[in-house]
């Protein structure tokens, strides 16, 4: 799940889209693996099993600075720049794969050579976590889920999800349950949070008792968008801040309020926030999450994405909340974001089929908003394989070495293009299309494109399909989605017997179809695609697509089994032009990416004083914990 393109880059008014020209298409390109893997090594076109690599569940966090070897093929001489990829370092022991510390890799490309740099994204709460391990104040994973919580200090910001460049010397990293931070693109050191604690509204507020430390106030829970949106034209960064986890008892919300805000930042001064209300003046409440937002010339678009905040899992890992089966977009007119904050009306647009990621055209002709949704239909990214799970296909226990991994989808995915009246939220069904392709679209979500934002019918989307396997589809999940209302493939007809491997395909936006693609060999899991232009040209497909590929095959000289593959963006079907690796390159299930043609050390003057930002709440802690912050946290910032 996720997008990989960050290159530069009550009822309210609105309506539910009609079933607009949905089509099931058949791909025209071959799904056979390209022969590049058979050049050397032990792979012979079928030696690896049709199985998920266990190495997706492990990752090194040790700093790495190394040259990469060409495992096969050759590295294009006109591929120059810096590919960034972020991931969660899986905690192991059956813990959710995305519940670990953020680890960032940068791959430097140029002159036919490549090098990699790896660092942990160490926030203030990271250092506090390290210093309190094993103590009563330490952070504990809640039921092996994505959250780590300390009874005295609050919530971990794992900073492991997405990247947004703000120029060659500024890189923002994001996470769904914490404020974003700036990272130096050269050193990969976490430099500063974006905004002080006081500028972000906490999702949970616990009343303060005089004389006692307040839970969750040193490191409060901030539900921000993991994907902030940067407008390269105006230099503004936009995020969402919301609260939807405070429990309700007899209609009363405890521990805070439910709210949704648009947050704007100019990169230098204070954050400004606007509370969202619908057309009837009621506070906008998100049902799932604001995992991603987009900014266009005229609008800020917040997606209520299919990544459910399942608080019941804090008490019971087996608790399962089915994702809502529609995508809701909240559309805010940028012209209404006046002054330094306040209240603003958002228009609601509802579209059948859920999605976690989307992309919006920057232009808004005649006031229309054009969005492209990656519908991960009946794909639940907030569920992972448990030690109690059995397979849906044969009832046998799931593999122990895959516990914590994401589950396979329970239906075919889709790509939809929708035209929305920005002033009303009305979806123009006659101008919208939905494409479902059974050859390519199983578990889609990660994508990339050329340029800062696609220009609708002129560009292409490059999409990773994770595939589907019987060994990663538990009966618990299949049963939960048995009544999925937009089902395309019946549960008993899912291709589990033979499975579908991971694939990379190009979706031609002018034809609304898969135009080109590559099917990865069994045992190789691809992720984190990003488009990189040729150094001599800027055509829409004149460049390369880089992605991570994880396998358990370490027999190739110079490879750990985890590699970077480079494809010709205009000819994916021929297979990778080059595979890059290193014996110490230990990649997990990687997430989002960025690409910068040049990088510079961070020179911006913006800096939040970390000690001053925490001091009011830290001063309420014991003298031992206060000393710990002085010794183990503050000196790093």
Backbone torsions as a table, in degrees:
resi	resn	phi	psi	omega
1	UNK	NA	145.3	172.7
2	UNK	126.6	165.6	177.5
3	UNK	-106.9	151.7	-178.5
4	UNK	-118.5	9.2	-173.6
5	UNK	-107.7	104.2	175.0
6	UNK	-139.8	75.0	-172.5
7	UNK	-100.3	-14.0	-169.9
8	UNK	-160.9	-25.0	-128.8
9	UNK	-90.3	NA	NA
10	UNK	NA	173.0	179.4
11	UNK	-95.4	137.3	176.3
12	UNK	-108.9	175.7	176.2
13	UNK	-63.6	144.1	-176.1
14	UNK	134.1	175.8	-177.5
15	UNK	-149.8	164.6	173.3
16	UNK	-88.5	132.6	-177.3
17	UNK	-67.9	144.1	172.8
18	UNK	-72.4	166.3	177.7
19	UNK	-70.5	93.3	-168.4
20	UNK	-92.3	117.1	174.8
21	UNK	28.0	52.1	177.0
22	UNK	-71.4	134.9	-179.5
23	UNK	-131.4	146.9	170.3
24	UNK	-108.1	114.3	-175.9
25	UNK	-110.1	158.5	177.2
26	UNK	-110.2	131.7	-176.4
27	UNK	-67.0	147.7	-178.2
28	UNK	-98.8	-7.0	-176.9
29	UNK	-101.3	155.8	-178.1
30	UNK	-71.6	143.7	177.7
31	UNK	-97.9	8.3	-179.3
32	UNK	-73.0	139.0	178.0
33	UNK	-61.5	145.2	175.2
34	UNK	-71.6	156.8	-172.2
35	UNK	-80.6	1.0	-173.3
36	UNK	-58.8	-29.6	-178.1
37	UNK	-71.0	-19.3	-176.4
38	UNK	-89.2	5.3	-176.7
39	UNK	-66.6	-45.2	178.8
40	UNK	-144.4	176.9	175.7
41	UNK	82.6	-167.0	-172.3
42	UNK	-95.8	-14.1	-176.9
43	UNK	-67.2	131.5	-178.5
44	UNK	-132.8	36.5	175.6
45	UNK	77.9	34.9	177.8
46	UNK	154.5	6.7	-178.0
47	UNK	-69.4	-31.7	-179.8
48	UNK	-86.4	144.6	-177.4
49	UNK	-75.1	161.9	174.5
50	UNK	-77.1	79.7	-169.5
51	UNK	-151.7	159.1	178.5
52	UNK	-81.7	135.2	179.0
53	UNK	-67.7	129.3	177.1
54	UNK	-67.1	-22.8	-176.8
55	UNK	-69.8	-10.0	172.3
56	UNK	-63.5	-19.3	-175.1
57	UNK	-98.4	17.1	176.7
58	UNK	-143.4	152.7	178.3
59	UNK	-160.2	145.5	175.0
60	UNK	-88.0	139.9	173.6
61	UNK	-109.7	4.8	178.0
62	UNK	-68.0	134.7	178.0
63	UNK	-54.8	139.1	-178.7
64	UNK	-135.6	129.9	172.1
65	UNK	-135.0	107.3	-171.9
66	UNK	-153.2	155.6	171.1
67	UNK	-81.2	142.2	177.7
68	UNK	-93.9	143.8	177.2
69	UNK	-94.7	149.8	172.2
70	UNK	-82.9	111.5	-177.4
71	UNK	-78.2	-37.8	174.3
72	UNK	-158.5	159.2	-178.5
73	UNK	76.0	-155.8	178.3
74	UNK	-145.1	146.0	-177.8
75	UNK	-83.0	123.0	-179.1
76	UNK	-58.1	135.5	-178.7
77	UNK	-69.6	-24.5	-177.6
78	UNK	-96.7	18.9	172.3
79	UNK	-99.1	106.3	-175.9
80	UNK	-132.5	137.6	178.4
81	UNK	141.1	-162.1	-170.7
82	UNK	-136.0	116.7	179.8
83	UNK	-98.3	121.3	178.8
84	UNK	-107.7	138.7	175.3
85	UNK	-140.6	134.0	-176.8
86	UNK	-111.4	152.5	-178.9
87	UNK	-156.9	165.0	168.5
88	UNK	-94.1	132.4	173.5
89	UNK	-80.1	106.8	-172.3
90	UNK	-55.8	129.7	-178.5
91	UNK	-71.1	-19.3	-178.5
92	UNK	81.6	-172.2	178.0
93	UNK	57.9	33.1	178.0
94	UNK	77.7	7.4	179.0
95	UNK	-74.8	145.4	177.7
96	UNK	-46.2	131.9	-173.4
97	UNK	-57.9	-28.8	-178.5
98	UNK	-96.1	18.5	-179.3
99	UNK	-99.0	22.9	-177.2
100	UNK	-113.6	174.0	179.4
101	UNK	-62.3	146.0	177.6
102	UNK	-70.9	134.1	175.3
103	UNK	-127.3	133.9	-174.0
104	UNK	-118.0	130.1	172.3
105	UNK	-111.6	139.9	170.8
106	UNK	-122.9	127.4	177.8
107	UNK	-108.4	118.3	-179.0
108	UNK	-95.1	125.6	-174.1
109	UNK	-123.0	136.5	177.0
110	UNK	165.2	145.5	178.7
111	UNK	64.3	26.4	-179.3
112	UNK	73.9	14.7	-179.9
113	UNK	-127.7	164.6	-179.4
114	UNK	-146.7	146.0	176.9
115	UNK	-140.8	154.7	-178.0
116	UNK	-125.0	144.2	174.7
117	UNK	-128.7	131.7	-178.5
118	UNK	-127.3	133.5	176.5
119	UNK	-146.2	149.3	169.8
120	UNK	-76.6	141.4	176.4
121	UNK	-86.5	95.5	-170.0
122	UNK	-95.6	103.9	177.4
123	UNK	-89.1	172.2	175.7
124	UNK	-55.4	-41.3	-179.6
125	UNK	-71.1	-23.0	173.9
126	UNK	-62.6	-47.8	-179.5
127	UNK	-66.8	-36.8	176.5
128	UNK	-65.4	-37.6	177.5
129	UNK	-63.0	-47.0	179.7
130	UNK	-61.1	-39.5	-174.7
131	UNK	-77.5	-19.4	-176.6
132	UNK	-108.7	8.8	-178.2
133	UNK	-57.8	132.3	178.1
134	UNK	84.5	-4.4	-179.7
135	UNK	-101.3	169.3	178.7
136	UNK	-67.1	-18.1	178.7
137	UNK	-92.0	-2.0	-173.7
138	UNK	-70.2	164.7	178.8
139	UNK	-86.6	135.8	-177.3
140	UNK	-123.0	136.4	174.1
141	UNK	-71.8	129.7	-177.9
142	UNK	-84.5	106.8	178.6
143	UNK	53.0	34.6	177.7
144	UNK	60.9	26.9	177.9
145	UNK	-92.6	-162.9	-174.5
146	UNK	-79.1	-7.9	-173.4
147	UNK	-103.9	140.8	170.3
148	UNK	-120.2	127.2	-171.8
149	UNK	-132.5	138.5	173.6
150	UNK	-108.4	134.4	-179.7
151	UNK	-64.2	-19.2	-179.4
152	UNK	-110.7	-27.9	-172.1
153	UNK	-103.7	-28.3	177.4
154	UNK	116.3	-137.2	-167.1
155	UNK	-112.7	138.3	174.3
156	UNK	-73.5	138.5	166.0
157	UNK	-100.5	102.6	-174.1
158	UNK	-77.8	-17.0	173.6
159	UNK	45.8	57.5	-170.8
160	UNK	-128.4	20.0	-165.6
161	UNK	-117.2	-56.1	-169.7
162	UNK	-140.1	162.8	-177.3
163	UNK	-131.4	139.5	177.0
164	UNK	-136.2	111.8	176.3
165	UNK	-74.5	144.1	173.3
166	UNK	-122.5	36.8	-176.8
167	UNK	119.3	177.3	-175.2
168	UNK	-68.6	-14.7	-176.7
169	UNK	-120.2	9.3	-178.7
170	UNK	-137.6	127.1	-178.6
171	UNK	-135.4	126.1	-179.4
172	UNK	-104.9	132.5	175.0
173	UNK	-109.7	142.3	-175.5
174	UNK	-128.2	163.5	-178.1
175	UNK	-153.8	148.3	-175.4
176	UNK	-69.1	-22.9	-174.6
177	UNK	-125.4	46.9	178.5
178	UNK	-176.8	156.9	177.3
179	UNK	-67.8	152.8	178.0
180	UNK	-72.0	161.9	177.3
181	UNK	-130.3	152.8	172.0
182	UNK	-90.8	139.8	179.8
183	UNK	-122.2	135.9	175.6
184	UNK	-70.1	121.0	-176.1
185	UNK	-63.8	-23.0	-177.5
186	UNK	-88.0	-53.6	-177.1
187	UNK	-83.4	-19.6	-173.1
188	UNK	64.1	21.5	177.8
189	UNK	-85.1	136.8	173.7
190	UNK	-70.5	122.7	-171.8
191	UNK	-100.0	-49.4	-173.5
192	UNK	-158.5	145.9	168.3
193	UNK	-68.0	155.0	171.8
194	UNK	-90.6	106.6	-178.8
195	UNK	89.3	143.9	174.3
196	UNK	-77.0	163.4	177.8
197	UNK	-54.4	-39.9	-176.2
198	UNK	-66.7	-17.2	-179.2
199	UNK	-88.8	-8.4	177.6
200	UNK	-113.1	134.9	178.2
201	UNK	-85.7	125.3	-178.9
202	UNK	-70.7	147.0	-179.7
203	UNK	-76.1	-26.3	179.0
204	UNK	-130.4	132.0	178.1
205	UNK	-122.6	115.4	177.8
206	UNK	-99.8	126.8	-178.7
207	UNK	-56.9	143.2	180.0
208	UNK	-83.8	133.0	175.0
209	UNK	-104.5	121.8	-176.8
210	UNK	-50.9	132.5	177.2
211	UNK	86.9	-7.5	-177.9
212	UNK	-122.0	146.2	175.3
213	UNK	-65.9	146.4	-178.4
214	UNK	-97.5	126.4	179.8
215	UNK	-60.5	136.3	173.3
216	UNK	74.6	17.8	-177.9
217	UNK	-108.8	-24.8	173.7
218	UNK	-68.2	-48.4	173.9
219	UNK	-123.9	84.9	-176.4
220	UNK	-70.7	158.2	175.5
221	UNK	-80.0	112.9	176.6
222	UNK	-113.7	114.2	176.4
223	UNK	-89.4	98.6	179.9
224	UNK	-113.1	166.4	175.1
225	UNK	-70.9	129.0	175.6
226	UNK	-64.5	-24.8	179.6
227	UNK	-114.6	83.6	169.5
228	UNK	-61.6	161.6	-177.7
229	UNK	-119.6	128.6	-178.4
230	UNK	-109.6	129.6	176.2
231	UNK	-96.1	107.2	-177.4
232	UNK	-68.8	-20.5	179.0
233	UNK	-74.5	-41.0	-175.8
234	UNK	-104.9	-12.2	-178.6
235	UNK	75.0	22.3	-178.2
236	UNK	-105.8	141.3	174.4
237	UNK	-106.8	132.5	-179.9
238	UNK	-117.4	143.2	174.6
239	UNK	-141.1	174.1	172.3
240	UNK	-116.4	147.4	172.8
241	UNK	-132.4	130.1	-173.6
242	UNK	-150.0	164.4	175.4
243	UNK	-135.8	122.0	176.7
244	UNK	-146.6	21.8	-179.5
245	UNK	-110.2	-10.4	179.0
246	UNK	-63.6	127.0	-177.1
247	UNK	-69.3	154.7	176.9
248	UNK	-115.2	134.5	176.2
249	UNK	-129.0	119.1	-179.1
250	UNK	54.1	38.6	177.2
251	UNK	82.2	0.4	-179.5
252	UNK	-105.3	128.1	178.8
253	UNK	-82.5	124.5	-178.2
254	UNK	-101.1	146.4	175.2
255	UNK	72.9	28.1	177.9
256	UNK	135.1	-155.6	179.0
257	UNK	-139.1	163.6	176.2
258	UNK	-94.2	129.3	-172.5
259	UNK	-156.0	164.9	173.0
260	UNK	-142.6	133.0	-179.7
261	UNK	-128.6	150.6	162.9
262	UNK	-98.1	129.8	-179.9
263	UNK	-114.8	132.0	179.9
264	UNK	-123.1	141.5	-178.5
265	UNK	-140.8	135.0	-179.6
266	UNK	-91.0	4.0	178.4
267	UNK	86.9	-4.4	-176.1
268	UNK	-132.9	-34.6	-173.7
269	UNK	-113.5	-151.9	-178.0
270	UNK	-72.1	157.7	171.3
271	UNK	-79.0	147.7	174.3
272	UNK	-122.9	136.0	-174.5
273	UNK	-129.3	142.6	177.4
274	UNK	-123.6	129.3	175.2
275	UNK	-75.8	133.6	-179.0
276	UNK	-92.3	134.8	171.5
277	UNK	-127.1	156.0	178.4
278	UNK	-86.7	-172.5	-176.6
279	UNK	-63.4	-20.2	178.8
280	UNK	-95.8	5.8	178.4
281	UNK	83.2	9.9	179.3
282	UNK	-90.0	146.9	178.6
283	UNK	-59.5	134.9	176.7
284	UNK	-74.3	125.8	177.4
285	UNK	-117.6	126.2	177.8
286	UNK	-83.3	135.2	179.3
287	UNK	-80.6	-32.4	-176.7
288	UNK	-119.0	-87.0	-180.0
289	UNK	-159.9	159.1	175.0
290	UNK	-101.5	54.8	-176.0
291	UNK	-55.9	-37.5	-177.1
292	UNK	-137.4	143.1	170.0
293	UNK	-129.7	164.5	174.9
294	UNK	-136.2	155.3	176.1
295	UNK	-123.7	134.6	174.4
296	UNK	-117.4	-175.2	-179.0
297	UNK	-59.6	-38.8	-173.8
298	UNK	-110.7	-14.9	-170.0
299	UNK	-134.7	154.6	162.5
300	UNK	-110.1	129.6	-174.2
301	UNK	-119.5	119.2	177.4
302	UNK	-105.3	125.9	179.1
303	UNK	-97.2	127.6	169.5
304	UNK	-83.3	88.2	-166.3
305	UNK	-87.0	159.7	-174.7
306	UNK	-80.1	62.7	173.2
307	UNK	-135.3	81.5	-170.2
308	UNK	-63.1	133.7	171.7
309	UNK	-83.0	100.1	-172.2
310	UNK	-100.9	86.8	-178.7
311	UNK	-65.9	-23.4	179.2
312	UNK	-63.0	-24.2	179.9
313	UNK	-69.3	-18.8	176.3
314	UNK	-62.4	-27.1	-179.3
315	UNK	-103.0	-29.4	-176.1
316	UNK	-146.5	112.6	-178.1
317	UNK	-62.2	-26.6	-177.8
318	UNK	-79.5	-12.0	178.9
319	UNK	-60.0	134.4	-174.9
320	UNK	-136.3	119.0	175.1
321	UNK	-104.1	121.3	-179.2
322	UNK	-69.1	133.8	178.6
323	UNK	-64.3	147.4	174.2
324	UNK	-63.9	145.2	-172.3
325	UNK	-95.2	27.8	174.2
326	UNK	-143.6	158.9	174.6
327	UNK	-102.4	127.5	176.2
328	UNK	-111.9	125.9	176.1
329	UNK	-110.7	132.6	174.1
330	UNK	-105.9	120.5	-171.2
331	UNK	-108.5	123.1	-179.1
332	UNK	-116.1	129.7	176.5
333	UNK	-74.2	122.4	-178.7
334	UNK	-60.9	-29.4	178.7
335	UNK	-66.3	-17.7	178.6
336	UNK	-85.5	-9.4	-178.9
337	UNK	-86.3	74.4	-176.3
338	UNK	-102.5	160.0	179.0
339	UNK	68.4	-148.6	-177.1
340	UNK	-112.9	20.2	178.5
341	UNK	139.5	-175.8	-179.7
342	UNK	138.1	-135.4	-177.3
343	UNK	-130.2	141.7	-177.5
344	UNK	-143.7	147.5	-179.6
345	UNK	-88.4	135.5	176.8
346	UNK	-114.3	142.7	175.8
347	UNK	-95.0	141.8	-176.5
348	UNK	-102.6	129.1	173.2
349	UNK	-122.7	127.6	-178.8
350	UNK	-116.7	133.0	-173.9
351	UNK	-130.6	130.4	178.3
352	UNK	-58.2	143.5	-178.2
353	UNK	82.5	130.9	-178.7
354	UNK	-77.5	165.9	175.4
355	UNK	-158.0	153.2	175.1
356	UNK	-103.1	-33.8	-177.3
357	UNK	-126.4	153.7	178.2
358	UNK	-155.6	167.9	175.0
359	UNK	-137.2	146.4	-178.6
360	UNK	-123.6	136.9	173.2
361	UNK	-62.7	141.8	-179.1
362	UNK	-71.1	-37.6	-178.3
363	UNK	-75.4	150.8	178.9
364	UNK	-129.4	71.2	-178.2
365	UNK	-62.4	131.4	-179.8
366	UNK	55.5	28.0	178.3
367	UNK	80.0	5.5	-178.4
368	UNK	-84.7	146.8	175.2
369	UNK	-108.3	124.9	178.8
370	UNK	-108.8	118.9	-178.8
371	UNK	-124.4	151.4	177.9
372	UNK	-122.2	118.0	-175.5
373	UNK	-106.3	135.9	175.0
374	UNK	-98.5	97.3	-173.8
375	UNK	-81.4	100.5	172.0
376	UNK	-83.1	77.1	-170.6
377	UNK	-64.5	127.6	-180.0
378	UNK	50.6	34.5	175.9
379	UNK	-110.2	114.4	-171.8
380	UNK	-107.2	95.2	-176.9
381	UNK	-73.1	-8.6	178.0
382	UNK	-94.8	8.2	176.1
383	UNK	-112.1	147.2	178.5
384	UNK	-138.5	163.2	-178.7
385	UNK	-69.0	127.8	-179.1
386	UNK	-105.1	159.8	179.7
387	UNK	-67.3	-16.2	179.0
388	UNK	-94.1	-2.8	-174.9
389	UNK	-75.2	147.6	169.2
390	UNK	-121.7	154.3	-178.7
391	UNK	-68.2	145.4	177.1
392	UNK	-69.7	-36.0	-171.9
393	UNK	-75.8	-37.4	-175.6
394	UNK	-132.9	0.3	175.4
395	UNK	76.1	5.1	178.7
396	UNK	-83.4	156.7	179.8
397	UNK	-61.3	147.9	177.0
398	UNK	-69.5	158.9	179.1
399	UNK	-62.2	131.4	-178.9
400	UNK	-65.6	-31.9	-178.0
401	UNK	-78.2	-2.1	175.9
402	UNK	-108.9	3.8	179.7
403	UNK	-61.6	131.4	-175.0
404	UNK	102.1	-15.2	-178.3
405	UNK	-77.4	153.5	174.1
406	UNK	-60.7	152.0	179.5
407	UNK	-87.8	157.0	174.3
408	UNK	-67.7	158.2	175.9
409	UNK	-68.3	160.2	176.5
410	UNK	-110.8	11.6	174.4
411	UNK	-162.6	169.1	177.4
412	UNK	-68.9	140.9	177.2
413	UNK	-85.2	177.0	-177.8
414	UNK	-151.8	160.0	171.1
415	UNK	-121.0	126.3	-179.3
416	UNK	-120.4	140.8	173.2
417	UNK	-114.9	126.3	-173.9
418	UNK	-130.1	138.3	175.3
419	UNK	-108.8	122.9	-173.2
420	UNK	-123.7	135.0	172.8
421	UNK	-70.8	110.6	-175.4
422	UNK	-64.2	-25.0	-177.4
423	UNK	-78.8	-26.6	-175.6
424	UNK	-119.8	-19.9	-173.2
425	UNK	84.2	3.6	-179.6
426	UNK	-70.8	126.0	177.0
427	UNK	-84.6	123.8	-178.6
428	UNK	-82.9	91.3	-171.6
429	UNK	-60.9	-33.7	-179.2
430	UNK	-67.6	-20.6	-178.9
431	UNK	-103.6	7.9	-175.0
432	UNK	-111.0	149.2	179.7
433	UNK	-136.0	151.0	174.4
434	UNK	-131.1	128.4	-178.4
435	UNK	-119.7	128.4	175.6
436	UNK	-121.3	119.2	-175.4
437	UNK	-121.0	107.7	-175.4
438	UNK	-68.3	-14.9	177.3
439	UNK	-80.1	-22.3	-169.7
440	UNK	-130.4	-24.8	-165.3
441	UNK	-105.5	71.4	173.9
442	UNK	-117.7	106.2	178.9
443	UNK	74.5	50.6	180.0
444	UNK	-85.7	166.2	178.6
445	UNK	166.7	-43.6	179.3
446	UNK	-83.4	131.2	-174.3
447	UNK	-149.6	169.4	173.5
448	UNK	-151.9	168.9	177.1
449	UNK	-158.2	164.0	177.6
450	UNK	-78.7	153.1	177.9
451	UNK	77.7	-179.2	-178.6
452	UNK	-74.1	-41.8	174.0
453	UNK	-147.8	144.6	-178.3
454	UNK	-66.7	152.9	177.2
455	UNK	-108.9	59.2	174.3
456	UNK	53.2	-105.5	-167.5
457	UNK	-82.7	0.7	-176.5
458	UNK	-100.0	-14.4	-171.8
459	UNK	-116.6	178.3	179.2
460	UNK	-123.4	153.0	171.8
461	UNK	-107.9	136.0	177.6
462	UNK	-109.9	120.3	-165.5
463	UNK	-126.4	137.1	172.3
464	UNK	-94.8	130.3	171.2
465	UNK	-107.5	123.1	-176.1
466	UNK	-73.4	-17.6	-179.6
467	UNK	87.1	-169.9	-179.0
468	UNK	-147.5	136.6	-178.8
469	UNK	-137.7	141.0	176.6
470	UNK	-62.3	-32.4	-176.1
471	UNK	-73.1	-13.0	179.3
472	UNK	-117.0	18.0	174.4
473	UNK	-115.7	99.8	-179.5
474	UNK	-77.9	150.2	178.8
475	UNK	-58.5	-37.0	179.7
476	UNK	-54.4	-42.7	-177.7
477	UNK	-76.6	-43.3	179.6
478	UNK	-60.0	-42.2	178.5
479	UNK	-63.0	-39.0	-178.0
480	UNK	-65.1	-32.2	-176.7
481	UNK	-105.2	17.2	-179.4
482	UNK	-61.5	-29.8	-177.5
483	UNK	-103.4	24.5	179.0
484	UNK	-53.8	124.1	-169.6
485	UNK	-72.2	-19.5	-177.9
486	UNK	-108.1	26.4	-172.5
487	UNK	-58.9	134.6	175.5
488	UNK	-101.7	-44.8	-178.8
489	UNK	-113.4	120.5	177.6
490	UNK	-56.8	148.0	-178.0
491	UNK	-53.9	-42.5	-176.4
492	UNK	-76.1	0.5	176.3
493	UNK	-115.1	8.3	176.1
494	UNK	-61.0	142.6	-176.4
495	UNK	-77.9	61.4	-176.3
496	UNK	-85.3	-30.2	-177.5
497	UNK	-63.4	-44.1	179.5
498	UNK	-98.6	-24.9	-178.8
499	UNK	74.8	168.5	174.7
500	UNK	-131.8	122.9	-178.6
501	UNK	-75.6	171.3	175.3
502	UNK	-64.4	147.4	-178.5
503	UNK	-140.8	154.8	172.3
504	UNK	-122.3	125.5	-179.3
505	UNK	-137.6	156.6	175.6
506	UNK	-103.4	124.1	179.3
507	UNK	-102.0	112.4	-179.4
508	UNK	-77.5	115.3	-174.4
509	UNK	-73.2	-26.4	179.7
510	UNK	-73.5	-25.7	-179.4
511	UNK	-109.6	-5.9	-177.7
512	UNK	50.5	54.0	178.5
513	UNK	-157.6	161.3	174.3
514	UNK	-72.7	121.9	-175.6
515	UNK	-103.4	-17.6	-173.2
516	UNK	-166.8	151.3	178.6
517	UNK	-175.3	166.8	-177.7
518	UNK	-137.2	135.3	177.6
519	UNK	-103.5	122.2	-178.0
520	UNK	-72.7	149.5	176.5
521	UNK	-63.2	154.3	176.3
522	UNK	-58.0	142.4	179.3
523	UNK	88.9	-2.1	178.2
524	UNK	-115.5	119.5	-179.6
525	UNK	-107.5	121.4	-177.7
526	UNK	-98.5	153.2	179.0
527	UNK	-161.1	172.8	167.5
528	UNK	54.4	58.6	178.1
529	UNK	-75.3	150.5	170.6
530	UNK	-151.2	137.2	177.2
531	UNK	-80.3	133.8	176.9
532	UNK	-126.9	121.0	-178.2
533	UNK	-70.9	152.5	169.9
534	UNK	-64.2	148.4	-178.7
535	UNK	-67.6	-15.6	-176.2
536	UNK	-108.0	-1.1	-174.7
537	UNK	-151.9	165.2	179.9
538	UNK	-137.1	30.6	178.3
539	UNK	-67.6	159.3	-173.9
540	UNK	-62.1	-28.4	175.2
541	UNK	-121.6	13.2	-177.3
542	UNK	-89.6	80.8	-178.2
543	UNK	-179.7	-155.5	-174.7
544	UNK	-132.1	157.6	171.1
545	UNK	-117.5	124.1	178.4
546	UNK	-106.3	139.5	175.2
547	UNK	-147.8	163.3	174.0
548	UNK	-89.5	148.2	177.2
549	UNK	-137.6	123.1	-176.7
550	UNK	-112.7	136.3	175.7
551	UNK	-148.7	170.4	176.1
552	UNK	-97.3	8.9	-176.9
553	UNK	-95.1	101.9	179.1
554	UNK	-102.9	21.0	-176.2
555	UNK	-81.5	-14.5	179.5
556	UNK	-74.0	131.2	178.7
557	UNK	-56.7	128.2	178.3
558	UNK	84.9	-0.4	-176.5
559	UNK	-116.4	143.7	173.0
560	UNK	-89.6	-4.6	-170.3
561	UNK	99.0	-18.8	176.3
562	UNK	-105.0	125.7	-169.3
563	UNK	-141.4	171.8	168.6
564	UNK	-111.8	127.9	179.2
565	UNK	-112.3	141.9	-178.8
566	UNK	-117.5	125.4	179.8
567	UNK	-115.9	150.9	168.1
568	UNK	-74.7	119.5	-176.0
569	UNK	-62.4	-23.4	-179.9
570	UNK	-90.8	-4.4	-178.5
571	UNK	-154.0	73.8	179.4
572	UNK	-68.4	-33.8	-172.0
573	UNK	-61.7	-24.5	-179.2
574	UNK	-72.8	-8.4	179.5
575	UNK	91.5	-179.9	-175.2
576	UNK	-67.9	137.3	173.1
577	UNK	-72.8	-29.0	-173.7
578	UNK	-156.3	143.6	171.6
579	UNK	-120.0	129.6	-177.9
580	UNK	-113.9	140.1	-179.8
581	UNK	-156.4	175.7	177.1
582	UNK	-160.0	143.8	-179.6
583	UNK	-57.3	-25.2	-178.9
584	UNK	-102.0	9.0	177.5
585	UNK	-81.8	100.6	-174.9
586	UNK	-113.0	93.5	-176.0
587	UNK	-98.7	138.1	172.1
588	UNK	-93.1	-155.9	169.6
589	UNK	-71.5	101.0	-175.0
590	UNK	-83.5	161.3	-175.7
591	UNK	-116.3	-113.5	-165.9
592	UNK	-93.1	168.0	-167.9
593	UNK	-136.5	170.9	168.8
594	UNK	-149.9	159.0	176.2
595	UNK	-139.1	126.6	177.6
596	UNK	-123.9	129.6	180.0
597	UNK	-70.3	-28.3	175.1
598	UNK	-139.3	150.1	174.6
599	UNK	-129.3	150.8	177.6
600	UNK	-139.3	154.3	173.9
601	UNK	-59.7	144.3	-179.2
602	UNK	-60.8	128.3	-178.8
603	UNK	-120.4	-2.7	-177.7
604	UNK	-63.4	146.0	-179.4
605	UNK	-84.0	-10.1	-177.9
606	UNK	-66.8	129.7	-179.1
607	UNK	-158.9	122.4	174.3
608	UNK	-86.4	129.2	176.9
609	UNK	-73.0	104.4	-173.9
610	UNK	-63.0	-40.4	179.8
611	UNK	-65.0	-47.2	179.5
612	UNK	-64.4	-32.8	-178.4
613	UNK	-67.2	-28.9	-176.5
614	UNK	-106.2	-12.4	-166.2
615	UNK	-61.8	-38.5	-176.6
616	UNK	-59.2	-41.2	-179.6
617	UNK	-84.4	-35.4	178.1
618	UNK	-63.0	-33.4	-178.9
619	UNK	-65.5	-15.1	177.8
620	UNK	-88.8	-5.4	179.5
621	UNK	-83.5	174.0	176.4
622	UNK	-64.9	159.2	179.1
623	UNK	-61.1	-32.0	178.7
624	UNK	-64.2	-46.3	-179.7
625	UNK	-70.8	-34.2	175.4
626	UNK	-61.2	-42.6	178.5
627	UNK	-64.7	-36.3	178.3
628	UNK	-61.0	-43.2	178.6
629	UNK	-63.3	-39.7	-179.9
630	UNK	-64.9	-36.2	-176.0
631	UNK	-89.3	-40.7	-166.4
632	UNK	-107.3	-16.5	-175.2
633	UNK	-112.7	-61.2	-171.9
634	UNK	-59.5	-37.3	-177.5
635	UNK	-61.2	-16.1	-178.6
636	UNK	-82.7	-7.1	-175.1
637	UNK	-128.7	NA	NA
